[in-house]
């Protein structure tokens, strides 16, 4: 099923992690069927669903027996991040795309991402870890548009945010709207235990060792609903102030989330210590030292290293909970 990186229509492994996703899964699968890039393989692993998810996957495989692989193992519920990690370890194609169970892909998603990736490989070569990511359209559970641009809705500036120092504190890559080359999949997997999110980890690996590029085209209808693990939240002033109040009311939870950023960064250091450039080594050293400092010293170190999320309230939240 794999094809050579130079082939006209190279194969893409679509990595689908499912868990109780029956409500929206059929729409997602239909959007994969409708992709203009035809050479894909769907690799799915279910994390212990109790609804009809596995039946939907089985029916889809019966329609595409040569293009669908369902990973079955005895490891039970791994959680979202480790489920995607297992899928990355199963992938063998020249390119791989994360896939959530509840979105809808626009027809040109794979084609557009692949076009950008091939241009990136022509410039940097396929042996460097490469990542392409795009904007998304935010929709409600019935696919009604909430906002035409996820980036604007979240106050994300991808061109600035993709810098390694920025990625340490804020993720600008949405996994379901990204494409990885084989080299990135190989070096990023397995995802370390304790990493915040699968797409954040792969973005950090690409940002520290390779190249990631953004495309402002919206390629995914990013569905928002009550049962999802990760979603979009508007970033207006009232929303941000409410977020800060919520941090103060749930202090331990948010300290734990911030602690995971340092766990993730430490895992990056441990795995790629010998491969990091001198500049990225310096940035990572500064970042990892932040937690041992007083509040004033944390502010100094974070500003000096350029490791602050976009926006004053996000920055304050990070510094308070570090």
Helices and strands as residue ranges (DSSP letters): E 12-18, H 22-33, E 40-46, H 53-63, E 68-71, H 80-90, E 95-99, E 104-105, H 109-124, E 130-139, E 145-147, H 150-153, H 158-161, H 164-167, G 175-177, E 178-181, H 182-188, H 198-209, E 211-223, H 237-249, H 251-272, H 278-289, G 290-292, H 295-305, H 312-321
